[in-house]
Each structure stands twice: as structure tokens, then as C-alpha cells.
Amino acid sequence: MLLTNYDDAERFYLQVLSQSEDLELKYKTLVSVVNLYQLKGDFYQAFSYGLQLNDVKYSELPEAVKSSGLMAMALALMDSALYDEAAATLGKADFSEYPDNVRCTALYLQTQIAYRSHIWVRPESQLQDEIRYCYNKQQMLYALLSESALSIYWLSVPQTNKALDVLRNKQSLALSFGYTNLAMIWQATFVNALVQNDELKLASEQAEVLTQLFNKHKETTPLEVATLIYHALVKLNKAAQQPARALDYAEDLFSAYQKTYDKQQSAALAYHAALMQAAQRKQEIDTLSQQANQLQLETALAKAESENQRLYLLVGSVLVLLLAVLVVRSHRVRVKLKERVTYDKLTRVYSRDHFEEVLEAALQQAEKQQQELGFILFDLDHFKSVNDNHGHQTGDWALQQAANAAKECLRKSDAIGRIGGEEFAILLQECNFAQSWALAETVRQAIEALEPEQAGYAFKLTASFGVSSAKNCQYHARKLISDADEALYLAKQAGRNQVMPEEPRELW
Ligand SMILES: Nc1nc2c(ncn2[C@@H]2O[C@H](COP(=O)(O)OP(=O)(O)OP(=O)(O)O)[C@@H](O)[C@H]2O)c(=O)[nH]1
């Protein structure tokens, strides 16, 4: 009987399961059933049969046999985004007992879990030993895919140099391996890493290689790989101050994202189906029939099992593509979340929480090195009347203008945060009181110089300032803030639009 579709395969495997008394044969058949249902996208059935693999009656089987069951379960769990469970399943195994191809597939699964969910089944150093082992055993594709996955993880952490070492050293191997998708994933990750490391010239050269490859294979490049590529090209052109090209690629990226998200589920299943059919066409299991005897079944299953190994490879390739999408997406989500926590949405200066963290760290550092550190609090004057007379939107606009004006007066090492409605704080590295006072005065003048009337608003914007210094406050954050706060109060009392305490002339 030729297994030409899922239904034939399903009927055939279920028949073996119900008829066979041989434990090893039954176990291998269960594995095939799990793979089959997973490929079909019928995860309920895949897991129902998969759980039977844990039956104690199979516990005495050789490790090499049981390894295939474990891998099938781990794969199905990971494909369902059940990373904790997939990691726990893989964590049970001693891969050193496994055949090399299974062992390297396991490595590959572990690196995927690490980069999708930051869960480490084995410590990173052990995974790197395993990668070396797989290179030595000529399991190159798994080793390279595993390393590209780890590199994407390192870029997201970020440990850019670590990723760059791998990407540089193995680049020629990855490009010459003969698997175009791997080559493009590798190049896109490499360009990404170089941009992240400010090596823009080299990044452009490598992007050239990438785009040549991509242009040649555009028709057949999976959407997920294209997404990685566009992402790298947007990042590069943005960094290289080529906004027009960055925008073009961003449009491609956006449309690729959309298509990816729309089609992700159905495309994954369709692709699995195609893989299964392709694999099954190769299966010449023609000696089997409804009345097949035990021997015929075993022969067929041996063939089916070798096809399973091929399927691992093929499924692995699909996974790396899907994972590429996931990593881009989860990276975007992480970046967005981080941004949301770090920056105030309206004014794009630091949020209160983040500013406080920065302040604490800077104070500790300054105390350790007995360095100066200045602190300024400022608050817009009569801001309520801006809202009341011109509307909340105009108030928002004014807050943004004031924050921008202040930002432009600062050095790179300084920090500014919005710590209340119309109240901002500035931290000045290595500035004594007099220098901090001078900076506060500069910011005051910058805000006063704003011209809301040019934007059609009839009001004047000013702010009052309080200054304090870490040395005077023995590096205590609370005292630093309360000193500046008291000074700010005095500035308001004294008529606003001024810096307090008064100009420290004796320090000039
Ligand atoms: N538009 C806008 N207004 C805000 C925002 N956050 C706080 N405010 C307003 O800021 C105003 C602060 O008013 P007050 O605390 O009375 O202070 P003030 O009017 O600036 O007076 P002084 O500080 O004494 O000069 C209130 O009207 C708040 O509604 C915001 O995000 N957008």
C-alpha cells in the first residue's frame, strides 16, 4: 500500500497500534502518529497519543528508541508555544546517549526555546559544547541554525559582541553550506549585529551580499526570512542616515509583517502539509496491506522511521522560519514595552520610574568616586491657566515644547525625566552646584524664549527652578530631591520664572 495522504497514513498507523504486541514497534508507531497529527495541525490528537509515550510499559526500551518519542513531544509542544513544557520534556533527556542526528535536533530545539522564550533547558555553556560536538559530527545544518538562533538571542539581550564573534567566524561556512534560507538568515542577522555595533561601513558591504542573494531568490524566499531581511535593511539605512531608503524598506517590512501575521497559522499548516506529502511520496511502503503480517509491518515502519528523521530536518527548517518571525515580533514587543516603561509617552523624556532608577544609580556611582552631581527640578508656571484658557491639547503641546527646549540644553551624559504633570527633573553628571545653577538658568531662558504665538497660541511659557547638589546632600536621593523641591517652592513664592537658591556668585 502506498501512503499517499494523511488519511492513509493515519489508518495505517492506527491499525498497527491496535494489532501489534511488540512494544518497540508500538512505541515507534506512536511516535509516527504524534508526528502525523502534529503535521496535520491536530494538536489535540498529537498530545493524546504523545502522552501515551510516558506509559511505564515503555520505560525499559533502549534510550535511542525513546529519544524519538521525546523529540516528537518536544517539537509538538514548542510548535504550540508551550515553552515551559517543551523545556521540561527536553530537560529529562540525556542526549549524550542519543544518535547524533537526534542529539543535534535536540540542541536545535533548545536554542529555539532559548531565543523565543529566554528559557535555558541547559546552561548556555553546555549548549555551546553541544554546538561544537555537532560541528565535529558533521551535523552542520543543526549546528549553524542553532548558532544563528543564539546570535539572535544575544542581539536581543543585548550581547552584541558575542553574536558578532559567531556571525563573523562562521559566516563563510553558513554562506557556502548550500542552503539559501540559512545564508539569508545568517546575513540578515550579521547586518543587524554590525549596525548594532556601529560598524556601518561593513554593515553596508554585508547588506550588499544579502540583497544580491535576496534579489536572486526573492520569488522563493519565505515571508519570514524576507521579514528578517527588511528589518535589517531598515535598521541599516536608518543608522546610515538614508531616510528615503529606510522608508522604502519599512514599507516592504510593514507589508511583509502584515502578510506574515495574516497567513502565519494557515501558511504553517499548509507548508507542513506540503512537506508531509513530499516526504510521503518518497515512501515506497508498498508491501503493506490491511492483512499485513508482523514482518511486513516492521519493514515498513523501519522505512517510515527513516522518513521521520528527514521530517525532523524539514520541520526544523520550517520552524526556524516561523521562529524568525516570532523573534522579530517578540523583539518588537519587548522594545515597545521597554520604551513604554522608560519614556514618558507625551514628552519623550524619561518616565518618573526610570528617572528615579537612573538617579539612584548615578548617586551610588558618584558617591563611590566622590564626584559632583547636580540636580534640578522645574515646574511650568501657571500651567493650569494654559489648560483652562486654551484647552488640554494646547497644554500637551506646551509640555512637549518645554521638554524639548530643556533637552536641547543638556549634554549626552545628563538625564531628564517627567516626574509629575508639569514638573520635570534633570540630573547633571559631574556638575557642581554653580554649574548646575547655570544650566538651570540656561533652561529657564530657553523656555522663556519659546514663542507659542508663532504657533497661534496667545500665552507665554515660563518655568520656575530649584537646584541642589549631591555633595551638599551626602548623596542621599531624598535629601537631594527635597532640597530642590524647597528651592522650587521659593522660586514660585518669589514671583516665578527664576532659579532658586539665588545665583551662587561666590562660586563663580
Ligand atoms: N495638558 C496637560 N495638562 C496637564 C498634564 N498633567 C497635568 N496637567 C495640568 O497641569 C496643571 C497644574 O496646575 P497647578 O498644579 O495648579 O500649577 P500651575 O497652574 O502650573 O501653577 P504654579 O505651578 O503654581 O505656577 C493642572 O491644570 C493639570 O491638569 C498633562 O499631561 N497635559
The ligand as a Gaussian input file, in Angstrom:
#p B3LYP/6-31G(d) Opt

LIG

0 1
 N       -2.437000      69.428000      29.165000
 C       -1.976000      68.756000      30.201000
 N       -2.104000      69.262000      31.440000
 C       -1.622000      68.579000      32.486000
 C       -0.993000      67.337000      32.330000
 N       -0.610000      66.899000      33.574000
 C       -1.015000      67.848000      34.456000
 N       -1.609000      68.878000      33.812000
 C       -2.191000      70.095000      34.352000
 O       -1.196000      70.885000      34.950000
 C       -1.875000      71.813000      35.812000
 C       -1.055000      72.038000      37.052000
 O       -1.668000      73.047000      37.761000
 P       -1.178000      73.545000      39.156000
 O       -0.569000      72.422000      39.951000
 O       -2.323000      74.269000      39.807000
 O        0.010000      74.516000      38.878000
 P        0.152000      75.782000      37.930000
 O       -1.142000      76.224000      37.356000
 O        1.219000      75.474000      36.962000
 O        0.637000      76.858000      38.921000
 P        2.037000      77.052000      39.559000
 O        2.766000      75.724000      39.481000
 O        1.788000      77.453000      40.950000
 O        2.725000      78.067000      38.749000
 C       -3.260000      71.233000      36.087000
 O       -4.237000      72.006000      35.424000
 C       -3.193000      69.849000      35.460000
 O       -4.451000      69.457000      34.917000
 C       -0.866000      66.791000      31.009000
 O       -0.334000      65.699000      30.767000
 N       -1.370000      67.532000      29.987000

